[in-house]
Amino acid sequence: MPEDVRRLVGRNVRRLRIRAGISQAKLAELMGVDRAYVSGLEKGERNPTIITLWHTAKALSVKLQELTTEHRKSD
């Protein structure tokens, strides 16, 4: 069975946030949301809208596609 897309997005948000060297609090500030929202997003507990994904990608300076692309564990 395919992986839940929320978990995939969450894992990518976390990976990209760490790569950018920013905290959950800073990402939340850049996105205009609460830090708890970012935490839930990274855990795959949130069901973000396309607008939220757009703001997330902009805050991380990546293309929207990066949030939904499967990456190997070594990436």
N, C-alpha and C positions, 0 to 999 in steps of 0.2 A: 504494500500500500504506500502511495506517495506521502512524503513528509508534509505535515501541516505547514502551510505557507507562512503562518504567523511565527512559527519557530524559526523558519528559514530567515525571514526578515529580521527577527530579533537577533539571531546569531550574527547576521551581516552588520546590523547597526552597531552591535558591541565591537565587532572586529574593526570596523571603520572608525569608530569613535576612539578606540585605543590607538589605532594607527595614526590618527590625527593628534593624539596626545592631549585629549580634553576629557574632563570629568563628565559624569552624568549631569551634574548641576549646570555646567557650562553649555552642554548640548541642549539641555532644557531651556536655558536662557535664550540661546540662538534660535530655537524652534518656537519660543513663545508658549511653552507648556511648563507644567510642574515637574520637578525631578522624579517624583514617584511615577509619573506617566512614562518617562524614559526607562525607568527600571522595569515597569510592566511590559513595555514594548520589547526590551531586550530579552525578557523571560518568555516572550511569545504569549503573554496573557492579554494583550490588547489586540483589537481588530481595527487597525488604523484606516482612516479614509485615504483616498488618493491625494487629497490636499495635505494631510499630515505627512504622508510619504514624500510629497514634493518638498515640504518644509524641512523634513529630515535630510533629504538629499542635498538641498541647498546649504543647510547648516554644516554638513560634512564635506561640502565641495566635491560631490561626486554626482555621476549621472544616476537618475532614478533606477535605471536597470541594475546598477550595482547592489541595490537593496534586495532584489529578487533573484539574483543569479547564484546558483549553487557553486560553492568553492570547495576545493580540497582542504583538508585540515592543515596542510602545510602552508596555505596562502596566508 
